[in-house]
Amino acid sequence: MRRSRWYFAIATGLVVLDQLLKFLIKGGTLFGYHHEGMYLGESYQLIGELIRVTFVENPGMAFGISWGSAKVILTSITIVIASALAYIVHSKKDSPKLERLSYMLIFSGATGNLIDRMFYGVWYGESPLFEGKVVDFIQVNIPDVIWFGVEYTHFPVFNVADSCVSIGVVMMLIAAFISPQAKQT
C-alpha cells in the first residue's frame, strides 16, 4: 500500500504541473486570480528556434486526430483507461519498478488531458462538459522534411501530459523487453 502512495504522489505532481502550465498558457481566472495567458497561435522562443512555446488547442486526440461529434465517446474511453491504469498501478505491488512507473506516467498523462477534455470547454465557456479542447504548447522544430507529400517543419505541438504518455509507453516497452531476460538468468 505504501509503495502505491509514492506512485500516486508523483502522478498527482505531474498532473498539477501539467494543469499549471496549461493555465499559464491559456490564461483565465482561478481562485480570484486572473492571468491573461497567450492568444491562440502565439509563439515565442524558449531555446532558440529549436524549442518554442506555441499555444494551440487540440480538439481531438493525439496529433489533432478529430473524433467530430463522437468526442464524448473519446472522453469516456479516456476515463475508463485512466481508471484501469490507476487500478493497475495500485494492484501490481510486486511488479518491477520500471513497469509500475510506466503505468503511472501513462495514467498521469491520460488524467491531465482528460481534465482538459472534460472541463475546459465549460470553464472557458466554449463547449459543453466532455467536449473541451486540450491545450498544447511545446513545439520542437525539426529540419524541414516532406513525407507522403506533406511538408513538416516541426514535430506536432504537445504538452506535459502527452510527454508523460510517450515516455510511459517507451518505458513499458523497455520493461517488457527486460523482464523476460531477467527471468531467464
mmCIF file of the C-alpha atoms, coordinates in Angstrom:
data_MODEL
# 
_entry.id   MODEL 
# 
loop_
_atom_site.group_PDB 
_atom_site.id 
_atom_site.type_symbol 
_atom_site.label_atom_id 
_atom_site.label_alt_id 
_atom_site.label_comp_id 
_atom_site.label_asym_id 
_atom_site.label_entity_id 
_atom_site.label_seq_id 
_atom_site.pdbx_PDB_ins_code 
_atom_site.Cartn_x 
_atom_site.Cartn_y 
_atom_site.Cartn_z 
_atom_site.occupancy 
_atom_site.B_iso_or_equiv 
_atom_site.pdbx_formal_charge 
_atom_site.auth_seq_id 
_atom_site.auth_comp_id 
_atom_site.auth_asym_id 
_atom_site.auth_atom_id 
_atom_site.pdbx_PDB_model_num 
ATOM 1   C CA . MET A 1 1   ? 0.000   0.000   0.000   1.00 0.00 ? 1   MET A CA 1 
ATOM 2   C CA . ARG A 1 2   ? 2.765   2.463   0.890   1.00 0.00 ? 2   ARG A CA 1 
ATOM 3   C CA . ARG A 1 3   ? 4.530   1.981   -2.446  1.00 0.00 ? 3   ARG A CA 1 
ATOM 4   C CA . SER A 1 4   ? 1.335   2.831   -4.319  1.00 0.00 ? 4   SER A CA 1 
ATOM 5   C CA . ARG A 1 5   ? 1.149   6.139   -2.471  1.00 0.00 ? 5   ARG A CA 1 
ATOM 6   C CA . TRP A 1 6   ? 4.524   7.216   -3.869  1.00 0.00 ? 6   TRP A CA 1 
ATOM 7   C CA . TYR A 1 7   ? 3.419   6.441   -7.411  1.00 0.00 ? 7   TYR A CA 1 
ATOM 8   C CA . PHE A 1 8   ? 0.165   8.340   -6.935  1.00 0.00 ? 8   PHE A CA 1 
ATOM 9   C CA . ALA A 1 9   ? 2.014   11.254  -5.293  1.00 0.00 ? 9   ALA A CA 1 
ATOM 10  C CA . ILE A 1 10  ? 4.301   11.503  -8.328  1.00 0.00 ? 10  ILE A CA 1 
ATOM 11  C CA . ALA A 1 11  ? 1.288   11.191  -10.648 1.00 0.00 ? 11  ALA A CA 1 
ATOM 12  C CA . THR A 1 12  ? -0.508  13.964  -8.771  1.00 0.00 ? 12  THR A CA 1 
ATOM 13  C CA . GLY A 1 13  ? 2.557   16.199  -9.045  1.00 0.00 ? 13  GLY A CA 1 
ATOM 14  C CA . LEU A 1 14  ? 2.765   15.618  -12.803 1.00 0.00 ? 14  LEU A CA 1 
ATOM 15  C CA . VAL A 1 15  ? -0.941  16.355  -13.291 1.00 0.00 ? 15  VAL A CA 1 
ATOM 16  C CA . VAL A 1 16  ? -0.660  19.549  -11.220 1.00 0.00 ? 16  VAL A CA 1 
ATOM 17  C CA . LEU A 1 17  ? 2.412   20.644  -13.234 1.00 0.00 ? 17  LEU A CA 1 
ATOM 18  C CA . ASP A 1 18  ? 0.579   19.915  -16.494 1.00 0.00 ? 18  ASP A CA 1 
ATOM 19  C CA . GLN A 1 19  ? -2.515  21.868  -15.426 1.00 0.00 ? 19  GLN A CA 1 
ATOM 20  C CA . LEU A 1 20  ? -0.495  24.785  -14.016 1.00 0.00 ? 20  LEU A CA 1 
ATOM 21  C CA . LEU A 1 21  ? 1.447   25.188  -17.268 1.00 0.00 ? 21  LEU A CA 1 
ATOM 22  C CA . LYS A 1 22  ? -1.770  24.942  -19.297 1.00 0.00 ? 22  LYS A CA 1 
ATOM 23  C CA . PHE A 1 23  ? -3.323  27.652  -17.110 1.00 0.00 ? 23  PHE A CA 1 
ATOM 24  C CA . LEU A 1 24  ? -0.286  29.885  -17.648 1.00 0.00 ? 24  LEU A CA 1 
ATOM 25  C CA . ILE A 1 25  ? -0.538  29.345  -21.414 1.00 0.00 ? 25  ILE A CA 1 
ATOM 26  C CA . LYS A 1 26  ? -4.326  29.674  -21.851 1.00 0.00 ? 26  LYS A CA 1 
ATOM 27  C CA . GLY A 1 27  ? -4.953  32.086  -19.004 1.00 0.00 ? 27  GLY A CA 1 
ATOM 28  C CA . GLY A 1 28  ? -8.159  32.575  -17.085 1.00 0.00 ? 28  GLY A CA 1 
ATOM 29  C CA . THR A 1 29  ? -9.369  33.248  -13.560 1.00 0.00 ? 29  THR A CA 1 
ATOM 30  C CA . LEU A 1 30  ? -8.620  30.804  -10.763 1.00 0.00 ? 30  LEU A CA 1 
ATOM 31  C CA . PHE A 1 31  ? -9.403  31.421  -7.079  1.00 0.00 ? 31  PHE A CA 1 
ATOM 32  C CA . GLY A 1 32  ? -9.888  35.129  -7.789  1.00 0.00 ? 32  GLY A CA 1 
ATOM 33  C CA . TYR A 1 33  ? -6.549  35.455  -9.594  1.00 0.00 ? 33  TYR A CA 1 
ATOM 34  C CA . HIS A 1 34  ? -6.762  36.475  -13.263 1.00 0.00 ? 34  HIS A CA 1 
ATOM 35  C CA . HIS A 1 35  ? -3.975  35.627  -15.685 1.00 0.00 ? 35  HIS A CA 1 
ATOM 36  C CA . GLU A 1 36  ? -4.197  36.860  -19.275 1.00 0.00 ? 36  GLU A CA 1 
ATOM 37  C CA . GLY A 1 37  ? -2.301  33.987  -20.926 1.00 0.00 ? 37  GLY A CA 1 
ATOM 38  C CA . MET A 1 38  ? -1.346  33.780  -24.584 1.00 0.00 ? 38  MET A CA 1 
ATOM 39  C CA . TYR A 1 39  ? -3.569  34.267  -27.592 1.00 0.00 ? 39  TYR A CA 1 
ATOM 40  C CA . LEU A 1 40  ? -4.267  31.240  -29.777 1.00 0.00 ? 40  LEU A CA 1 
ATOM 41  C CA . GLY A 1 41  ? -1.352  30.755  -32.168 1.00 0.00 ? 41  GLY A CA 1 
ATOM 42  C CA . GLU A 1 42  ? 1.023   32.989  -30.202 1.00 0.00 ? 42  GLU A CA 1 
ATOM 43  C CA . SER A 1 43  ? 4.559   31.656  -30.138 1.00 0.00 ? 43  SER A CA 1 
ATOM 44  C CA . TYR A 1 44  ? 7.893   32.626  -28.660 1.00 0.00 ? 44  TYR A CA 1 
ATOM 45  C CA . GLN A 1 45  ? 11.357  31.122  -28.435 1.00 0.00 ? 45  GLN A CA 1 
ATOM 46  C CA . LEU A 1 46  ? 12.258  29.066  -25.405 1.00 0.00 ? 46  LEU A CA 1 
ATOM 47  C CA . ILE A 1 47  ? 15.565  27.538  -26.560 1.00 0.00 ? 47  ILE A CA 1 
ATOM 48  C CA . GLY A 1 48  ? 16.500  29.363  -29.741 1.00 0.00 ? 48  GLY A CA 1 
ATOM 49  C CA . GLU A 1 49  ? 14.499  28.162  -32.710 1.00 0.00 ? 49  GLU A CA 1 
ATOM 50  C CA . LEU A 1 50  ? 14.736  24.538  -31.540 1.00 0.00 ? 50  LEU A CA 1 
ATOM 51  C CA . ILE A 1 51  ? 12.055  24.684  -28.833 1.00 0.00 ? 51  ILE A CA 1 
ATOM 52  C CA . ARG A 1 52  ? 9.247   27.207  -28.823 1.00 0.00 ? 52  ARG A CA 1 
ATOM 53  C CA . VAL A 1 53  ? 6.207   27.828  -26.641 1.00 0.00 ? 53  VAL A CA 1 
ATOM 54  C CA . THR A 1 54  ? 3.299   27.896  -29.086 1.00 0.00 ? 54  THR A CA 1 
ATOM 55  C CA . PHE A 1 55  ? -0.309  27.972  -27.892 1.00 0.00 ? 55  PHE A CA 1 
ATOM 56  C CA . VAL A 1 56  ? -2.597  25.654  -29.842 1.00 0.00 ? 56  VAL A CA 1 
ATOM 57  C CA . GLU A 1 57  ? -5.754  23.798  -28.882 1.00 0.00 ? 57  GLU A CA 1 
ATOM 58  C CA . ASN A 1 58  ? -6.311  20.229  -29.942 1.00 0.00 ? 58  ASN A CA 1 
ATOM 59  C CA . PRO A 1 59  ? -9.993  19.384  -30.456 1.00 0.00 ? 59  PRO A CA 1 
ATOM 60  C CA . GLY A 1 60  ? -9.364  15.654  -30.822 1.00 0.00 ? 60  GLY A CA 1 
ATOM 61  C CA . MET A 1 61  ? -6.713  13.241  -29.679 1.00 0.00 ? 61  MET A CA 1 
ATOM 62  C CA . ALA A 1 62  ? -3.011  12.754  -30.434 1.00 0.00 ? 62  ALA A CA 1 
ATOM 63  C CA . PHE A 1 63  ? -1.687  14.684  -33.437 1.00 0.00 ? 63  PHE A CA 1 
ATOM 64  C CA . GLY A 1 64  ? -5.020  16.504  -33.832 1.00 0.00 ? 64  GLY A CA 1 
ATOM 65  C CA . ILE A 1 65  ? -6.934  13.420  -34.973 1.00 0.00 ? 65  ILE A CA 1 
ATOM 66  C CA . SER A 1 66  ? -10.545 14.505  -34.561 1.00 0.00 ? 66  SER A CA 1 
ATOM 67  C CA . TRP A 1 67  ? -13.480 12.404  -33.430 1.00 0.00 ? 67  TRP A CA 1 
ATOM 68  C CA . GLY A 1 68  ? -16.006 15.017  -34.539 1.00 0.00 ? 68  GLY A CA 1 
ATOM 69  C CA . SER A 1 69  ? -19.355 14.511  -32.839 1.00 0.00 ? 69  SER A CA 1 
ATOM 70  C CA . ALA A 1 70  ? -18.065 11.358  -31.079 1.00 0.00 ? 70  ALA A CA 1 
ATOM 71  C CA . LYS A 1 71  ? -15.861 13.407  -28.729 1.00 0.00 ? 71  LYS A CA 1 
ATOM 72  C CA . VAL A 1 72  ? -17.938 12.322  -25.728 1.00 0.00 ? 72  VAL A CA 1 
ATOM 73  C CA . ILE A 1 73  ? -17.030 8.723   -26.621 1.00 0.00 ? 73  ILE A CA 1 
ATOM 74  C CA . LEU A 1 74  ? -13.310 9.619   -26.715 1.00 0.00 ? 74  LEU A CA 1 
ATOM 75  C CA . THR A 1 75  ? -13.569 11.299  -23.309 1.00 0.00 ? 75  THR A CA 1 
ATOM 76  C CA . SER A 1 76  ? -15.490 8.327   -21.886 1.00 0.00 ? 76  SER A CA 1 
ATOM 77  C CA . ILE A 1 77  ? -12.887 5.895   -23.205 1.00 0.00 ? 77  ILE A CA 1 
ATOM 78  C CA . THR A 1 78  ? -10.166 8.027   -21.600 1.00 0.00 ? 78  THR A CA 1 
ATOM 79  C CA . ILE A 1 79  ? -11.992 7.824   -18.245 1.00 0.00 ? 79  ILE A CA 1 
ATOM 80  C CA . VAL A 1 80  ? -12.074 4.018   -18.492 1.00 0.00 ? 80  VAL A CA 1 
ATOM 81  C CA . ILE A 1 81  ? -8.379  3.850   -19.480 1.00 0.00 ? 81  ILE A CA 1 
ATOM 82  C CA . ALA A 1 82  ? -7.284  6.209   -16.685 1.00 0.00 ? 82  ALA A CA 1 
ATOM 83  C CA . SER A 1 83  ? -9.316  4.225   -14.145 1.00 0.00 ? 83  SER A CA 1 
ATOM 84  C CA . ALA A 1 84  ? -7.832  0.933   -15.352 1.00 0.00 ? 84  ALA A CA 1 
ATOM 85  C CA . LEU A 1 85  ? -4.318  2.363   -15.144 1.00 0.00 ? 85  LEU A CA 1 
ATOM 86  C CA . ALA A 1 86  ? -4.928  3.618   -11.594 1.00 0.00 ? 86  ALA A CA 1 
ATOM 87  C CA . TYR A 1 87  ? -6.087  0.118   -10.640 1.00 0.00 ? 87  TYR A CA 1 
ATOM 88  C CA . ILE A 1 88  ? -3.016  -1.447  -12.295 1.00 0.00 ? 88  ILE A CA 1 
ATOM 89  C CA . VAL A 1 89  ? -0.605  0.918   -10.524 1.00 0.00 ? 89  VAL A CA 1 
ATOM 90  C CA . HIS A 1 90  ? -2.256  0.087   -7.204  1.00 0.00 ? 90  HIS A CA 1 
ATOM 91  C CA . SER A 1 91  ? -2.652  -3.676  -7.712  1.00 0.00 ? 91  SER A CA 1 
ATOM 92  C CA . LYS A 1 92  ? 0.733   -4.541  -9.234  1.00 0.00 ? 92  LYS A CA 1 
ATOM 93  C CA . LYS A 1 93  ? 2.640   -4.067  -5.992  1.00 0.00 ? 93  LYS A CA 1 
ATOM 94  C CA . ASP A 1 94  ? 5.164   -6.809  -6.775  1.00 0.00 ? 94  ASP A CA 1 
ATOM 95  C CA . SER A 1 95  ? 5.789   -5.779  -10.381 1.00 0.00 ? 95  SER A CA 1 
ATOM 96  C CA . PRO A 1 96  ? 9.158   -4.307  -11.361 1.00 0.00 ? 96  PRO A CA 1 
ATOM 97  C CA . LYS A 1 97  ? 9.505   -0.588  -10.604 1.00 0.00 ? 97  LYS A CA 1 
ATOM 98  C CA . LEU A 1 98  ? 10.052  0.288   -14.254 1.00 0.00 ? 98  LEU A CA 1 
ATOM 99  C CA . GLU A 1 99  ? 6.763   -1.346  -15.208 1.00 0.00 ? 99  GLU A CA 1 
ATOM 100 C CA . ARG A 1 100 ? 4.804   0.410   -12.445 1.00 0.00 ? 100 ARG A CA 1 
ATOM 101 C CA . LEU A 1 101 ? 6.479   3.707   -13.250 1.00 0.00 ? 101 LEU A CA 1 
ATOM 102 C CA . SER A 1 102 ? 5.477   3.352   -16.907 1.00 0.00 ? 102 SER A CA 1 
ATOM 103 C CA . TYR A 1 103 ? 1.829   2.738   -15.946 1.00 0.00 ? 103 TYR A CA 1 
ATOM 104 C CA . MET A 1 104 ? 1.951   5.695   -13.567 1.00 0.00 ? 104 MET A CA 1 
ATOM 105 C CA . LEU A 1 105 ? 3.275   8.015   -16.297 1.00 0.00 ? 105 LEU A CA 1 
ATOM 106 C CA . ILE A 1 106 ? 0.590   6.923   -18.765 1.00 0.00 ? 106 ILE A CA 1 
ATOM 107 C CA . PHE A 1 107 ? -2.039  7.375   -16.031 1.00 0.00 ? 107 PHE A CA 1 
ATOM 108 C CA . SER A 1 108 ? -0.709  10.896  -15.318 1.00 0.00 ? 108 SER A CA 1 
ATOM 109 C CA . GLY A 1 109 ? -0.838  11.886  -18.973 1.00 0.00 ? 109 GLY A CA 1 
ATOM 110 C CA . ALA A 1 110 ? -4.287  10.427  -19.550 1.00 0.00 ? 110 ALA A CA 1 
ATOM 111 C CA . THR A 1 111 ? -5.587  12.253  -16.467 1.00 0.00 ? 111 THR A CA 1 
ATOM 112 C CA . GLY A 1 112 ? -4.016  15.587  -17.467 1.00 0.00 ? 112 GLY A CA 1 
ATOM 113 C CA . ASN A 1 113 ? -5.586  15.580  -20.920 1.00 0.00 ? 113 ASN A CA 1 
ATOM 114 C CA . LEU A 1 114 ? -8.838  14.157  -19.541 1.00 0.00 ? 114 LEU A CA 1 
ATOM 115 C CA . ILE A 1 115 ? -9.221  17.213  -17.321 1.00 0.00 ? 115 ILE A CA 1 
ATOM 116 C CA . ASP A 1 116 ? -8.937  19.422  -20.423 1.00 0.00 ? 116 ASP A CA 1 
ATOM 117 C CA . ARG A 1 117 ? -11.467 17.390  -22.404 1.00 0.00 ? 117 ARG A CA 1 
ATOM 118 C CA . MET A 1 118 ? -13.957 17.127  -19.539 1.00 0.00 ? 118 MET A CA 1 
ATOM 119 C CA . PHE A 1 119 ? -13.865 20.594  -18.032 1.00 0.00 ? 119 PHE A CA 1 
ATOM 120 C CA . TYR A 1 120 ? -12.050 23.206  -20.148 1.00 0.00 ? 120 TYR A CA 1 
ATOM 121 C CA . GLY A 1 121 ? -14.976 23.737  -22.503 1.00 0.00 ? 121 GLY A CA 1 
ATOM 122 C CA . VAL A 1 122 ? -17.234 24.539  -19.550 1.00 0.00 ? 122 VAL A CA 1 
ATOM 123 C CA . TRP A 1 123 ? -14.639 26.568  -17.583 1.00 0.00 ? 123 TRP A CA 1 
ATOM 124 C CA . TYR A 1 124 ? -13.901 28.765  -20.580 1.00 0.00 ? 124 TYR A CA 1 
ATOM 125 C CA . GLY A 1 125 ? -17.492 28.890  -21.863 1.00 0.00 ? 125 GLY A CA 1 
ATOM 126 C CA . GLU A 1 126 ? -16.502 27.326  -25.193 1.00 0.00 ? 126 GLU A CA 1 
ATOM 127 C CA . SER A 1 127 ? -18.242 23.938  -25.251 1.00 0.00 ? 127 SER A CA 1 
ATOM 128 C CA . PRO A 1 128 ? -20.304 21.550  -23.118 1.00 0.00 ? 128 PRO A CA 1 
ATOM 129 C CA . LEU A 1 129 ? -18.963 19.145  -20.492 1.00 0.00 ? 129 LEU A CA 1 
ATOM 130 C CA . PHE A 1 130 ? -16.811 16.343  -22.004 1.00 0.00 ? 130 PHE A CA 1 
ATOM 131 C CA . GLU A 1 131 ? -16.156 18.344  -25.192 1.00 0.00 ? 131 GLU A CA 1 
ATOM 132 C CA . GLY A 1 132 ? -13.298 20.668  -24.239 1.00 0.00 ? 132 GLY A CA 1 
ATOM 133 C CA . LYS A 1 133 ? -10.091 21.077  -26.213 1.00 0.00 ? 133 LYS A CA 1 
ATOM 134 C CA . VAL A 1 134 ? -6.653  20.006  -24.986 1.00 0.00 ? 134 VAL A CA 1 
ATOM 135 C CA . VAL A 1 135 ? -4.130  22.831  -24.530 1.00 0.00 ? 135 VAL A CA 1 
ATOM 136 C CA . ASP A 1 136 ? -0.819  22.094  -26.285 1.00 0.00 ? 136 ASP A CA 1 
ATOM 137 C CA . PHE A 1 137 ? 2.196   24.402  -26.141 1.00 0.00 ? 137 PHE A CA 1 
ATOM 138 C CA . ILE A 1 138 ? 5.574   22.672  -26.603 1.00 0.00 ? 138 ILE A CA 1 
ATOM 139 C CA . GLN A 1 139 ? 6.833   22.960  -30.182 1.00 0.00 ? 139 GLN A CA 1 
ATOM 140 C CA . VAL A 1 140 ? 10.033  21.208  -31.213 1.00 0.00 ? 140 VAL A CA 1 
ATOM 141 C CA . ASN A 1 141 ? 11.341  22.319  -34.590 1.00 0.00 ? 141 ASN A CA 1 
ATOM 142 C CA . ILE A 1 142 ? 12.894  19.746  -36.895 1.00 0.00 ? 142 ILE A CA 1 
ATOM 143 C CA . PRO A 1 143 ? 14.706  20.080  -40.219 1.00 0.00 ? 143 PRO A CA 1 
ATOM 144 C CA . ASP A 1 144 ? 12.147  20.514  -42.994 1.00 0.00 ? 144 ASP A CA 1 
ATOM 145 C CA . VAL A 1 145 ? 11.076  17.169  -44.397 1.00 0.00 ? 145 VAL A CA 1 
ATOM 146 C CA . ILE A 1 146 ? 8.490   16.109  -46.963 1.00 0.00 ? 146 ILE A CA 1 
ATOM 147 C CA . TRP A 1 147 ? 6.711   12.900  -46.017 1.00 0.00 ? 147 TRP A CA 1 
ATOM 148 C CA . PHE A 1 148 ? 3.983   11.457  -48.223 1.00 0.00 ? 148 PHE A CA 1 
ATOM 149 C CA . GLY A 1 149 ? 3.687   14.804  -49.991 1.00 0.00 ? 149 GLY A CA 1 
ATOM 150 C CA . VAL A 1 150 ? 3.259   16.857  -46.804 1.00 0.00 ? 150 VAL A CA 1 
ATOM 151 C CA . GLU A 1 151 ? 5.967   19.254  -45.624 1.00 0.00 ? 151 GLU A CA 1 
ATOM 152 C CA . TYR A 1 152 ? 6.790   19.179  -41.913 1.00 0.00 ? 152 TYR A CA 1 
ATOM 153 C CA . THR A 1 153 ? 8.778   21.941  -40.210 1.00 0.00 ? 153 THR A CA 1 
ATOM 154 C CA . HIS A 1 154 ? 8.204   20.881  -36.611 1.00 0.00 ? 154 HIS A CA 1 
ATOM 155 C CA . PHE A 1 155 ? 7.046   17.958  -34.517 1.00 0.00 ? 155 PHE A CA 1 
ATOM 156 C CA . PRO A 1 156 ? 3.327   18.187  -33.589 1.00 0.00 ? 156 PRO A CA 1 
ATOM 157 C CA . VAL A 1 157 ? 2.822   20.596  -30.691 1.00 0.00 ? 157 VAL A CA 1 
ATOM 158 C CA . PHE A 1 158 ? 2.349   18.731  -27.398 1.00 0.00 ? 158 PHE A CA 1 
ATOM 159 C CA . ASN A 1 159 ? 2.104   19.228  -23.619 1.00 0.00 ? 159 ASN A CA 1 
ATOM 160 C CA . VAL A 1 160 ? 3.401   17.710  -20.365 1.00 0.00 ? 160 VAL A CA 1 
ATOM 161 C CA . ALA A 1 161 ? 0.609   15.103  -20.295 1.00 0.00 ? 161 ALA A CA 1 
ATOM 162 C CA . ASP A 1 162 ? 1.490   13.974  -23.827 1.00 0.00 ? 162 ASP A CA 1 
ATOM 163 C CA . SER A 1 163 ? 5.133   13.683  -22.761 1.00 0.00 ? 163 SER A CA 1 
ATOM 164 C CA . CYS A 1 164 ? 4.154   11.511  -19.792 1.00 0.00 ? 164 CYS A CA 1 
ATOM 165 C CA . VAL A 1 165 ? 2.202   9.141   -22.049 1.00 0.00 ? 165 VAL A CA 1 
ATOM 166 C CA . SER A 1 166 ? 5.015   8.929   -24.621 1.00 0.00 ? 166 SER A CA 1 
ATOM 167 C CA . ILE A 1 167 ? 7.730   8.336   -22.022 1.00 0.00 ? 167 ILE A CA 1 
ATOM 168 C CA . GLY A 1 168 ? 5.495   5.830   -20.213 1.00 0.00 ? 168 GLY A CA 1 
ATOM 169 C CA . VAL A 1 169 ? 4.910   3.814   -23.390 1.00 0.00 ? 169 VAL A CA 1 
ATOM 170 C CA . VAL A 1 170 ? 8.652   3.724   -24.161 1.00 0.00 ? 170 VAL A CA 1 
ATOM 171 C CA . MET A 1 171 ? 9.379   2.645   -20.589 1.00 0.00 ? 171 MET A CA 1 
ATOM 172 C CA . MET A 1 172 ? 6.695   -0.035  -20.819 1.00 0.00 ? 172 MET A CA 1 
ATOM 173 C CA . LEU A 1 173 ? 8.324   -1.418  -23.961 1.00 0.00 ? 173 LEU A CA 1 
ATOM 174 C CA . ILE A 1 174 ? 11.735  -1.388  -22.269 1.00 0.00 ? 174 ILE A CA 1 
ATOM 175 C CA . ALA A 1 175 ? 10.254  -3.115  -19.196 1.00 0.00 ? 175 ALA A CA 1 
ATOM 176 C CA . ALA A 1 176 ? 8.640   -5.764  -21.400 1.00 0.00 ? 176 ALA A CA 1 
ATOM 177 C CA . PHE A 1 177 ? 11.962  -6.365  -23.158 1.00 0.00 ? 177 PHE A CA 1 
ATOM 178 C CA . ILE A 1 178 ? 13.997  -6.506  -19.933 1.00 0.00 ? 178 ILE A CA 1 
ATOM 179 C CA . SER A 1 179 ? 11.541  -8.601  -17.914 1.00 0.00 ? 179 SER A CA 1 
ATOM 180 C CA . PRO A 1 180 ? 11.756  -11.880 -19.908 1.00 0.00 ? 180 PRO A CA 1 
ATOM 181 C CA . GLN A 1 181 ? 15.569  -11.643 -19.969 1.00 0.00 ? 181 GLN A CA 1 
ATOM 182 C CA . ALA A 1 182 ? 15.746  -11.092 -16.205 1.00 0.00 ? 182 ALA A CA 1 
ATOM 183 C CA . LYS A 1 183 ? 13.631  -14.219 -15.577 1.00 0.00 ? 183 LYS A CA 1 
ATOM 184 C CA . GLN A 1 184 ? 15.992  -16.370 -17.627 1.00 0.00 ? 184 GLN A CA 1 
ATOM 185 C CA . THR A 1 185 ? 19.052  -15.555 -15.510 1.00 0.00 ? 185 THR A CA 1 
# 
